[in-house]
């Protein structure tokens, strides 16, 4: 199973995307963290791994446009600091 299949199985997470397989892993993580349930988040972590998920999350934070809601961004910074081998500022 790929992480894009999460969106394929739950199209309401990215209702405007015609082909979920075209989403990058970063974009898929963004949709899951912003709009998914905790089970969706855990499923993403199970497929991609916690450290890779933290790396993808960190990569999106370095871009000019960050699409995470402020509370989501803060929560997952703290979550990955505790559970992944990644440090965030």
C-alpha positions in Angstrom: 0.0 0.0 0.0 1.2 3.5 -0.8 0.4 6.7 1.1 -1.5 8.0 -1.9 -4.0 5.2 -1.4 -5.1 6.8 1.8 -6.5 9.7 -0.3 -7.8 7.3 -2.9 -9.8 5.4 -0.2 -10.9 8.6 1.4 -11.4 11.1 -1.4 -12.9 13.7 0.9 -9.4 14.4 2.2 -8.5 16.0 -1.1 -11.9 16.2 -2.9 -10.5 18.5 -5.7 -7.7 16.1 -6.8 -8.7 14.1 -9.8 -5.9 11.5 -9.5 -4.6 10.9 -6.0 -1.6 8.9 -7.3 -0.3 12.2 -8.7 0.0 13.7 -5.3 3.5 13.8 -3.8 4.1 12.2 -0.4 4.5 15.7 1.1 1.1 16.8 -0.3 -0.6 13.6 0.9 0.9 14.1 4.4 -0.4 17.6 4.4 -3.9 16.5 3.5 -3.9 13.7 6.1 -2.6 15.9 8.9 -4.9 18.8 8.1 -8.2 17.0 7.3 -7.8 13.3 8.3 -8.7 11.5 11.5 -6.2 10.2 13.9 -6.5 6.8 12.4 -5.6 8.3 9.0 -2.5 9.9 10.5 -1.5 6.6 12.1 -2.0 4.7 8.9 0.3 7.2 7.1 2.9 6.7 9.8 2.6 3.0 9.5 3.1 3.1 5.7 5.8 5.7 5.5 7.4 5.4 8.9 7.6 8.0 11.6 11.0 9.3 10.7 10.2 9.7 7.0 6.9 11.4 7.9 8.9 13.8 10.1 11.3 14.5 7.2 8.4 15.2 4.8 6.8 17.5 7.4 10.0 19.3 8.0 10.6 19.8 4.2 7.2 21.4 3.8 8.0 23.9 6.6 11.0 25.2 4.7 8.9 26.3 1.7 7.6 29.8 1.2 4.0 28.7 1.4 3.0 26.5 4.3 -0.5 25.0 4.1 -0.7 23.6 7.6 -3.1 25.3 10.0 -1.2 26.9 12.9 -2.5 24.5 15.5 -1.7 21.5 13.3 1.8 22.8 12.6 2.5 23.3 16.3 1.1 20.0 17.4 3.1 17.9 14.9 6.3 19.9 15.5 5.9 18.8 19.2 4.8 15.3 18.2 7.7 14.6 15.9 10.2 16.1 18.4 9.0 13.5 20.9 8.5 10.5 18.6 10.9 10.9 15.7 14.6 11.4 15.3 14.1 14.9 14.0 14.5 18.3 15.7 12.4 21.3 14.9 12.9 24.9 15.8 
